Amino acid sequence: MNPTQSSSEQFMQNLKSVGGSESDVNDAAYVVRDQDTVESVVSGLRIEQQQHGTTKEPAVLHAVAEVMVSRRDEHDPAHHAGASQEGAYQLDIHLGAGHSTREIIPEKDIEDAKIWARERIDAQGAEFGAIYFPAGGEGAPGTGALVSSYNRSVGWYR
C-alpha cells in the first residue's frame, strides 16, 4: 500500500476489494461515537440492516466499519493510529456476533507478529482479526492504535 495514503484511504481500498463502495459508507445511518470499536460499529450496522431489511456480506460490513472508525480517528488525533510502533502488539480475533478476544502477541517484529496472529486466527476459525498497539493502558478488544487488519478473503491490509 502507498505509505502516503491516509489510513481511511487504505481501508477504502480494502472496502472496494471486498465488493463495497463509498456509498456503503455514506448510506450508513450509524454515527460512530468516541468509544466505538470496529466490532461495535459492525454490530450497529447489522442492526441497521435488520431494521431496513437489507443484507451485506460480513466482509463488506467489517470494511465499512473500518473506514468509519478510521475517519473518526483521523479527525481526532487522540484516536489516530499513527502512534504504532514495533513491539507489544496485541491481537483481536473477531469471532462474530460482536464477540472478540484479545491476546498478547509474543513477537516484537510486525511481520513475525502477522505470521503468529494468522496462525491464531486460523486456529479459531475466525474470518477477521486485527493487530493493535495498546494505547493509554487499554487492553480491551478494539482499543489502541490499529496496526494491521486481517480478512480471510483478502489477507493482511492496513
C-alpha positions in Angstrom: 0.0 0.0 0.0 1.1 3.6 -0.5 2.6 4.9 2.7 1.4 8.5 1.8 -2.2 7.4 1.9 -4.3 8.1 5.0 -5.5 5.0 6.8 -9.1 5.7 5.8 -8.0 5.8 2.1 -6.2 2.4 2.6 -9.3 1.0 4.3 -11.4 2.3 1.5 -9.2 0.3 -1.0 -10.0 -2.8 1.1 -13.7 -2.0 1.1 -13.6 -1.8 -2.7 -11.6 -5.1 -2.9 -14.4 -7.0 -1.0 -17.2 -5.6 -3.2 -18.1 -2.4 -1.3 -18.0 1.3 -2.2 -18.1 4.8 -0.8 -21.9 4.7 -1.0 -21.9 1.9 1.6 -20.2 4.3 4.0 -22.2 7.3 3.0 -25.6 5.5 3.2 -24.9 4.2 6.7 -27.1 6.0 9.3 -24.9 4.7 12.2 -23.0 7.5 13.9 -19.6 6.5 15.2 -19.0 7.5 18.8 -15.7 8.1 20.6 -16.0 4.8 22.5 -16.9 2.7 19.4 -14.6 0.0 18.1 -14.7 -1.7 14.7 -16.8 -4.5 16.2 -19.3 -2.2 17.9 -19.8 -0.4 14.6 -20.3 -3.7 12.8 -23.0 -4.6 15.3 -24.7 -1.2 14.8 -24.6 -1.7 11.0 -26.1 -5.2 11.4 -28.9 -3.8 13.5 -29.4 -1.0 10.9 -29.6 -3.7 8.2 -32.2 -5.7 10.1 -34.4 -2.6 10.5 -34.2 -1.8 6.8 -34.5 -5.4 5.6 -31.2 -5.2 3.7 -28.1 -7.5 3.9 -24.5 -7.1 3.0 -21.7 -9.6 3.2 -19.9 -9.7 6.6 -16.6 -8.7 4.9 -18.3 -5.6 3.4 -19.8 -4.6 6.8 -16.4 -5.1 8.5 -14.6 -3.0 5.9 -17.3 -0.2 6.1 -16.8 -0.1 9.9 -13.0 0.1 9.5 -13.4 3.1 7.1 -15.9 4.8 9.5 -13.7 4.3 12.6 -10.6 5.4 10.7 -12.3 8.6 9.5 -13.3 9.3 13.1 -9.7 8.7 14.3 -8.3 11.0 11.6 -10.4 13.8 12.8 -9.4 13.2 16.5 -5.6 12.9 17.0 -6.1 11.3 20.4 -7.5 8.3 18.5 -5.2 8.4 15.5 -3.4 5.1 14.7 -0.2 6.8 13.7 1.4 6.1 17.1 2.0 2.5 16.3 5.5 1.2 16.9 7.3 -2.1 17.0 6.7 -4.5 19.9 4.0 -5.0 22.5 1.4 -5.9 19.9 -2.0 -7.4 20.8 -4.3 -9.5 18.6 -8.1 -9.2 18.5 -9.8 -12.2 17.0 -13.3 -11.4 15.8 -15.4 -14.5 16.4 -18.7 -13.0 15.1 -21.9 -11.6 16.6 -19.9 -8.9 18.4 -17.7 -11.3 20.3 -13.9 -10.7 20.2 -10.9 -12.0 22.2 -7.6 -10.2 22.8 -4.3 -11.9 23.1 -0.8 -10.6 23.6 1.5 -11.3 20.7 4.9 -12.6 21.8 6.6 -11.4 18.6 8.3 -7.9 18.5 8.6 -7.6 14.7 5.4 -6.8 12.9 6.0 -9.3 10.1 6.6 -12.1 12.7 3.6 -10.8 14.6 1.4 -11.2 11.5 2.6 -14.8 11.0 1.9 -15.6 14.6 -1.5 -13.8 14.5 -2.6 -15.6 11.3 -2.0 -19.0 12.9 -4.1 -18.0 15.9 -6.9 -16.6 13.7 -6.9 -19.8 11.6 -6.9 -21.9 14.7 -10.1 -20.1 16.0 -11.7 -20.5 12.6 -12.3 -16.7 12.5 -12.9 -14.5 9.4 -11.4 -11.3 10.8 -8.5 -10.3 13.1 -6.7 -7.1 13.9 -3.3 -6.3 15.4 -3.2 -3.3 17.8 -0.5 -1.4 19.6 -2.1 -0.7 23.0 -2.6 2.9 23.9 -3.4 4.6 27.2 -3.2 1.3 29.1 -6.3 0.0 27.5 -6.3 -3.8 27.0 -9.9 -4.3 25.9 -10.6 -5.7 22.3 -10.8 -2.9 19.8 -8.8 -0.4 21.7 -5.4 1.1 20.9 -3.7 2.1 17.7 -4.7 -0.2 14.8 -1.6 -1.6 13.1 -3.0 -4.1 10.6 -6.2 -6.0 9.9 -6.8 -9.4 8.5 -9.7 -10.5 6.5 -9.7 -14.2 5.3 -10.9 -13.1 1.8 -8.1 -10.5 1.2 -5.3 -11.2 3.7 -3.4 -8.6 5.7 -4.0 -4.9 5.0 -3.7 -1.5 6.7 
